[in-house]
Amino acid sequence: MTVKPLSLSFFKTTSHRVKLFWIELGYFMILSILGFLAVNYVSKPRTLPSFRPQNLDVFFTSVSSTTVSSMSTVEMEVFSNVQLVFMTILMFLGGEAFTSFLSLQLIKKENKDDSFSSKDYELGAVINVVDKLEDNVIINPIEHSHDYDEIIKMKSIRLLSYVVFGYILGIILLGSSLVSLYIGIIPSAKQILKEKGLNLHTFSLFTTVSTFVNCGFVPTNENMIVFKQNSGLLLILIPQILLGNTLFAPCLRLTILFLWKITKRQELEYILKNSKRVGYSHIFPSFETISIAISVVGLIVVQFVVFYSLEWNSEATSGLSSYEKMVASLFEVVNTRHTGQSVFDLSTLTPAILVLFTLMMYLSPYTTFLPVDNYEEKSEKMKRRKGRSLMEYISFSQPSCLVIFTILICVVEKEKMKSDPLNFNVLNIVFEVISAYGTVGMSMGYSCARQIKPDGHCKDATYGFAGKWSNTGKFILIIVMFFGRMKKYNQRGGKSWKVL
């Protein structure tokens, strides 16, 4: 390959990624604005007239729902049933699974346009190949190799979009049904919803969508803490967490493999054997997929062992039986990547656990610790050496950006850091920033008991630590949430423990 075609290929790839970046960023921003208008003006909070959230807090919640970050500055029970429905829609439309489905539609359109506008072959030849494929006629692979490959690729992408949508819909319907069934049968869980005035079906759908898209919102003020003794409910939600994020790619490939075993569809076989050519970011070669699955399980085991060792008889797990402790601990460690639902008060956990959780929140969903020989990544690096854009020279690494965001927030909140250092300490701020960046939603919260100078008007609240920040600090965290949701454009996935 000559330098010129290589440069053209790199320019085309870079232009494509830049285009997708702006399309996706625009999508999230428009969705956040529409969500703000719907939540703030179309429907009203159920706490009126005693309390109405500020516009910035409502917009913050809308952005948090759209970017599936689940960072909160107001208590969840403020929102009415209609507002919860709007938030459910925002979470579904902003979730990685659904946006990846939309990206498949763009890939399908672009491949169709490229195929039928190509000068490499006549339109009549393409039509001839399509007719033969539809009639199941065997095609000479030598005579029509290029035609056949392009057509089968288009058909594979179209079928993959159906599989992905079916995967999403199936898990949400099954998950919400199981949650509804559990709460309807178990009196203690049913009583919690009754006391809080929450609709069973809204709660079930909201929680299932939030869990599957890895948002982490729960309609209760205490998140999942009120359900920490409902081990059955936690066991229903754990698979949904994994199926929607860290194990999305392995389970999707397994689904495609299962369908291929049953149907023997040629398109499914093509997807399995040509995962990179399909262009879908959640389909990997078999060995890489296995590496991801092993890494997910390995990280869960490591976290569970550490959590078991340090927190088994701690204040956080007091009052639970041994079985309830095991299930709750497993639920907690699974949520660190990247759902953010919590059954424990994080402020009561030991610093070692919090540092471990911070690392887990930072890691990308498809981080692997097994060596993966990625030829395409090496090839891309060669292309980047041939011609670097100005943006590549001036762009910062993600850790650098997180440091900058943390410094800005520390500057903005410096007075509170002086007057209330036990709440406004650097660890809590770093934890909040990385949680927003990782679209996790875990938070240290705020406690009036930790105030050095007690404030008689202080009232403990169950929303996140960011709820006590200034408006400027909240706005910076909104930027961090957008940055975290779009990080895949500045991140090559989780490449064998490449953290930086």
N, C-alpha and C positions, 0 to 999 in steps of 0.2 A: 504494500500500500504506500502510495506517495504521500508526501507531506500535505499537499493541497487537499486531496480527498479527506485525509484525516482531520485537517482543520475544519473543513466544511461539515464533516460528520459531528465534530465536537460542537461547532457553532449551532448546528441544528438541535442537538441534544440539550445544550444550555438554553437555547431560546424556548424549547418546549417546556423545560422545567420552570423557567421564569414565567411563562404564560400560565402554567398550571398554578404556580404560587399565587399570582394576582387573582386568578379566578377563585381559588379556594379562600383566600383572605377576604375578598369581596363577599363571598358567600356567607362566611361567618359573621362579618360585620353587618351585613343587611339583615341576616337572621336575628342577630342580637338586638338591632334597632326595632325590628318588627315585634320581637318578643317583649321588649320593654314597653312598646305602645300597647300591646295586647294585655300584658299583666298590669300595667299602671292605669290604663284608661278604659279598656273594654270591660274589665272586671275589677271588683273592689275587694280589698282584704277583709277578712272576717272579724278583725279587731276594731273596725270602725265603730264609733267615733273616738274611742279611747286612744287608739294609736294608729298612725299611718306612716309607713316607711318613707324615707326621703327618696327623691327621684334618683339620686346617685346610687343608693342602696338597691333600688329596684333594677336599675341598669346593670349594676354589679352582678346581681342574681341572674339576670338574663344572659349576660356574657358567660357567667359561670356555668349555666345550663347548656348554652350553645357549644362552649369549648369543652364540655364534660369535665370541668375542673372541680365542681362542687364546693368551691370556697364560699363561705357565707358571712354576711355582715348583719343579717337579721334572723330571728328565729323562724323555723319553718312553719310553725303552727299559726303564724300571722296570715298565711295565704289561704284563700278560700278554695273550695273544691274546684271551681272553674279555673282559678289561677294555677292550681296543681295540674290540671289537664293541659293548659298551655305550656307549662314547664315540661311536661312529659313529651309533648310534641317537639319542643326545642331540643331536648336531650336525644330523642330518636333521630331527628334530622341532623344533629351535630355530631353524632357518634361516629367513630372510625369505621364501623362496619357499613353503615349506610352511605357515608361519603365515599368509601371505596367502591360501593355499588355504583354511585354516580360517576366515579372516575372510569369505571368500566364502560359506561355509556359514551364517554368522550373517546376512550380508546377505540371502541367499536366504530364510532363515527369517523375518526381520523384514519383508521385502517381501511374503511370502506372508501373514503375519498382518495387515499393514496393508491389503493388497488385499482380503482376504476379510472383514475386519471393518469396512470403510469403509461409511459411510452414503450415499455419493454415488451408489451404484447398487445394485440388488437382486441377491441371490445368483443368482437365475434368469438374469439378464442375463449374469452372469459365466460361468455354466455354458454358456449359449448361445454366447458368444464362444469359449470353450475348444473346444466341439464343432466349431464352424466352422473354427477354426484346425487342429484335428486332421484334419478332413476336407478341408483345403486349399480351403475355400470362400472366395471373395472377399467381404470385409466392407466395408460402406459406411463409409468413414473418418469421415464427418460424423456418422453415426448412432451409431457405437460408438467414437468417437475415444478417450475416456477408458478404456473397457473394453479396447480393443485395445492401447493403449499400456502399460497395467499388465500385461497378460498377456504381451505380447511381451518386456517387460522381465524378467519372472520367468523366462521360457523362455531368454532370453539369458544371464542370470546362471547358470542351471543348466548350460547348455552351456559357458559360460566356465570353470566349475569343472572340467569334464572336460578342457578344453583345457589348463588350467594344470597339472593333475595329470599329464596325458600328457606335457607339456613337461618337467616335473621328472623323471619316471620314465625318459623316453626318453634324456635327456642323461646321467643317472647310469648307466644300463645300457650305453650306448654308450661313455661315458668310461671306466668301469671295465674294459670289454672291451678297449679300446685300450691302456690302461695294462698290463693283464695280458699282452697280446700283445707289447707292446714289451719288457717285462722278460723274457718267456720267450724272445725272439729275441736280445736283446743280452746277450752274456756279462758285460760289466762291470757292468751294472745288476743282473743276476741274482746275481752274486757278492756284491754289497753286501748284498742281502737274506739270502743264505746265511750270511755272516759275522756278521750281526746276529741271526740266528735268527728272522726274520720270515716269516710265512706269506704266500705270493704273493697269494692271493685276498683275504685280510684287508687286506693292504697296499693292493691296488688299489682295493678298495671304500672303505676308510677315506680314502685320499688323494683319491679322486674326490669323495666326499661332502663332505669338508673343503674341497676346492677350489671345488666348485659352490656350496656354501652360504656361501662366503667366510669360513670359519673360520680356516684357515691351519695347523692342526695337521698334522704328518707323523709317522709312527711312529718315525722315526730321531731320535737325540739332536741331530744337526746340522741338522735340518730338511732343506732341499733342497740344502745346501752339498755334500753327498756326491754329488749328481747334477748338479753344475754343468757337467760335461763331457758329460752325456747330453742333447744338444740336442734330440733327437727327443722325449724324455719331456717336456721343458719346452714344446715346441711343441704337444704334446697337451694340456697343462694350461692354457695361455694362453687358448684359446677358452672353456674351462669357467669360468675366473675371470670373464670378461666376460659370459658368458651367464647367470651366476647373480647378478650384481649390477648393475654400472653400465650394461650393455646388456640387462638383463633386460626392461625395459619396451619398448625398440625391437624386440628380437627377438621378444617375445611378440606385439606388434602385427603384425609381419611374418608370424608364424606364422598369426595369425587371418586376415590378408589372403590368404595363400596358400590356407588352407582354404576361404575364401569364394569365391576364384576357381575352385576345384575343385567345391565342392558347391553354391554359390549359396544357402546357407542364409540365411534372412531374419534369424535371430538374430545371425549373424556380422556381417551388414551393420549391424544395429542397434548392436552393440558398437562398430564402427568409427566410426559417425556420432554416437553418443551416449555417448562414453567417460565424461564427467562424471556423467551420469545413472545409469550402471551402478553407480558408487560404489566401484569397485575401484581401489586406490591406485597400481597399476602400469600402468594404461591411461590414456594421454594423447591429446589431439588430435594430428593428423598433424604440424602445424608444430612443436609442442612436442616431439614424439617425435624429429623430425629434429634439432632444436636440441640435445637431450640426446646423441644419437649423435655429432654433430659435436664437441660439447664434450668427450666422452670421448676421441675420437681426438686432438683438439687437445691435451689435457692430457698424453696419453701421448707425443705427439711432442715437446712442450716438455720433459718430463722426460728423454726419451731423448737429446735434443740436449745438455742440460745434463750429464747423466751421462756421455755420450760425451766431452764436452769436458774434464771434470774427472777422470774415473776411467779413461780408456782404457788408460793405461800405469801405473796405480797398483798398489799392493800387493794390493788386492782382486782385480784381474783378472789377476794374474800367473799364468803357466802355462797360459793359455788361448790357443787359436788365434783369429784374427780372427773367424771364423764363430762360434765358441763364445762369444766376447766379445759379439757382437751379440745372439745369442739369449739369453744370460744377462742382459745389460743390459735387454733388452726385457722379460724375465720379471720382473726386479726392479722396474721402474717400473710395470708393470701391477699388481703386487701391493700398491702403496701405497694403492689404492682398491679394495677394503678387505679383501683376503685375508690378507696378512701373511706369506706364505711367502717365504723368502729364500735366495738362492744365494751371498750375500756376507756377510762379517762386518761388520755395520753400524758397529761401533766403529772400523773402519779407514777409513771414508769421510770425506771432507772435511766441515767444518761447514756449508758452503753447501748441500751435498746433503741433509744431515740436516734443515736448516731447510725446504728444499723438500718433503721427505718428510713433515715434520710438518704443513705446510699441506695437503698432499694427503690425509693421514689425517683431518684435521678436516672437509674438504668433504663434503657429503652426496652420496649416489650419483647423484642426479639434478640436480646443479648444472649450470646452463647459462650460457654467456656471450653468447648471442644474446638480444635483447629479446623477451620474451613478454608479450603483452597479456592479462593474466589478469583477466577481468571478475569472476570469482567471488571472487577474492581481494579486489578492491576492494569488492565487495558485502559481503563478510564484515567488512571493516574498518568499513564504515558501520554494520553491526549491532553491532559491538563498541563503537562510540561511543555507541550508544543505551543500552546497559546492560552495564556491566562488572561482573564478579564480583569478590569480595574476593581470590580467588586470583590474578586477573590483575594486581591492584595490587601484591601482595606478592611475586610470582614474580620470580626472577632470570633474566637472560639466560644462555644456555649458556656463553659465555666467562666470565661471572662465576662460575658454578658450578665451572668447571674451575680458575679461579684459587684459589677457596676450597679445593678438593680438594688442589691442589698445595701451598698454604700448610700445610694440615693434615699432609700427608705430610712436608714439610720440618721441621715442629715435632716430629713423632714420631721422625724419623730424624736429628735435629740432632746427636747425639753422633757418629754415623757420618759425617755431613757434615764434622765437624771433624777427625776422625781419619783419614778416607779420602776426601779431597776430589776426587781424580781420578776415582774411581768414583761417589761420591755427590755429584755436582754438579747444579746446578739444571737444566741442559739435559737431562741423562739422565732426571731425574725428570719434567720436563715432557713429554719424548718418551714416557715410559712411560704417563703419565696420558692423554695425547691418543690414544695407541695403544689403550688400553683403552676410552676414550670412543668412538672411531671403530670399535670392534670389529675392529681390524686385527690386532694381535698382534705387530707388529714390536717388537724390543727391542734396546737397546744391549748387553745382557749384562753380565757382571762379569768382570774380569780381575785375577788376583792380581799380575800384573806391574806394574799401575798403583798398587799400594799404596805409600804413602810410608813407612810403617812395616811392613816385610815380616813376614808372619805365617807361621811355619814350618808351621803346620797348614793353611794355606789351600790349597785344591784347586780348579783351574779346572773349571767346570761349564758345560754347554751350555744350561741353562735360562735363562729371562729374568732381567732385572735384579731384578724383584720377588722372586725367590727368595732374595735376600740381605736383604730387608727384614724388619722385625720383624712379629710377628703382627698388631699394630694397623695397621701400614702395609698389610699384605696385605688386612685386612678393609676398609679404606678403598677399596682398589682393587677389591674385590668390588662395593662400592656404585657405584663409577664404571662398572663393566661393566654393571650393571643400568641405570644412568642412560643410558649410551650406547645400550643396546639399545632403550630406550623413548623415545629422543630425538625420534622422529617426532611425538609428542604435544605437543612444545614447539617444533616446527620446521616451517615451511611448505615443506619441500622445499628444493631448491637454486634459488632464484629469481634468475636472472640475476646471479650473482656477489654475492648478498647473503650475506656470510660471517657477519655478526653477527646 
